[in-house]
């Protein structure tokens, strides 16, 4: 079942609903203190690309970019992802950009990668999996949603308190690269030694779309607003936007409703590459996706970080 995250999670300050749920959030965070903290360290080097904000922080895009940078240095790398039935889109996207080891546990997938003599494993997600030693970790944030109301689940969107940043060295910020000063200052207040990497999404197939047309735009991703912002900045005219829950499984009715509305108002239809992968419908030819590339602002700094 796909559920939308509550809108109050992304309010700048907690509201009454957040405060009602706060005691549960405190209990859930306290239970983490009793988890087994022993870590398994393998010969294969591990890079964890994770987050503490639930969804839409660019983990998969950064994982793909890291894989490409390592390939430039002739380092044999692969992707590791724990299997989730509702994340087939991400698994297919990773597979189309490199070798993916996908298993019920990350440790099992890592051991398989090690058997096949991969030098570096890139874990797409897994920051909260304390059973595996990570040689390097990146915590991803989208600077539009940032940390929402700042509270942990279920009172807010955070999987861990922001204070966990004291335990890490690298943060990756993506999205709209304006007004970053406050976020970077907040990060440095928590951990002065944090190295902040910046990136933004750029469309690479805009030649398939026309500024003269109007578009119905839909997505079921973790950060719909970033996608919409990118389309507007590209000069395309949005007639209507429709937001579905993250990793949404589209029904025939969902797609028919969008197609009927597009025909009624003479609109074209745009979605994301992830959503396009999830759609299984013969009418798919009427739906186009915007393919994006993650541009790293200081690629050399990131590349130097990866050589360890």
PyMOL commands that set and color helices and strands:
alter all, ss='L'
color gray80, all
select helices_A, chain A and resi 7-10+16-34+59-72+85-95+106-115+162-167+181-190+206-208+224-233+252-264+273-278+282-286+299-306
alter helices_A, ss='H'
color red, helices_A
select strands_A, chain A and resi 45-51+77-82+100-103+120-124+136-142+170-174+195-203+214-219+237-243+268-272+287-290+292-296
alter strands_A, ss='S'
color yellow, strands_A
deselect
rebuild
show_as cartoon
